[in-house]
Amino acid sequence: MALHIIIDGYNLIRQSPSLSVLDQADLQLGREALVDMLAAYKKIKGHKITVVFDAMHADAISRHTENQKGIKVIFSRQGETADAVLKGLAEKERERALIVSSDHEILNAAESSGAATIASVEFEDRITMASYMNSKGLGSIEDEDTGWQPTTRKKGPKRRRSKKERKQYVKIQKI
């Protein structure tokens, strides 16, 4: 099953130390830097990526969608928040989606529709690590075979995560 990463654009920009500096200087610079960073990440991992930006106070009557460097960029329509768009995409994609935001309302709505979630800061750390490992010619961490380790430790159902937690863990390990 292909993973579709759906990102709360301004939330990620403003949570990021490097992108927030650009955002404060010029809003467009922040958006462009985010799209550049995501395009580089997409070349490494190949996941489908959608970024949603708030255009609530703009003059656009309909939702504006464009494709920049292989990244689908959505601007909400006038009177509509990016939060509503994100919740709608999470509801549409369900188990295929990984929602990136630090907004608890969005995260709760996404989880209730079956989508996996990750905080903006943690997502940025993961894509930075993926870029670093790729530049050094290293494979991803999950590709390494650590082999079987003999142990007498019991691993019964008491230690097992819930099915929902296991699905979310698998999705997050893919990024």
C-alpha positions, 0 to 999 in steps of 0.5 A: 500500500502506497503511503500518501504524506499530507502536510499542514504547510504553514504549521511545519514551516513555523515549527521548523527553526530553519524554515521559520526564519525564511517565513518571517522574511517573506512568506513565499520564501518559506513556502518555496524552501519547504517545497524544495526540501520535500522535493529532495525527500521525494527523490529519496523515498518516492512517497506521494506528498501533498502540502496544504496551505491556508488561503482563507483571506485570499480572493480565490473562490475555488480551491487552487491546486498546483504541482511544484517539483512533483509535490502537490500543493493545495491552497484552500479557497476563500472562507475555508481553512487549511485545517478543513482541507486536511481533515477532508483529505485524511477522511478520503485517504484513511489508512493510506495517509500520514498526516503531518501537523502539530495541531491537536485538532487535526491530529485527532480528526485524522486518527479518528478517520484511520490515518497515521499522524506525526508531529511537524518537528519529528517529521522534519527530523526524519526527512533531515536524517533521510537526506543526510543518510542518502548523502553519505551513501548509507541505506535506511535504518530499517534496511539493516539486518541485525540478525536474530538475538537469542533471548529468554525474555517473554514477548507475550500479548501483554507487551504487544502494542494495539493494532492501531499503534502497530499500523501507525508505527509501520507507516512512520518507519517508512518515512 
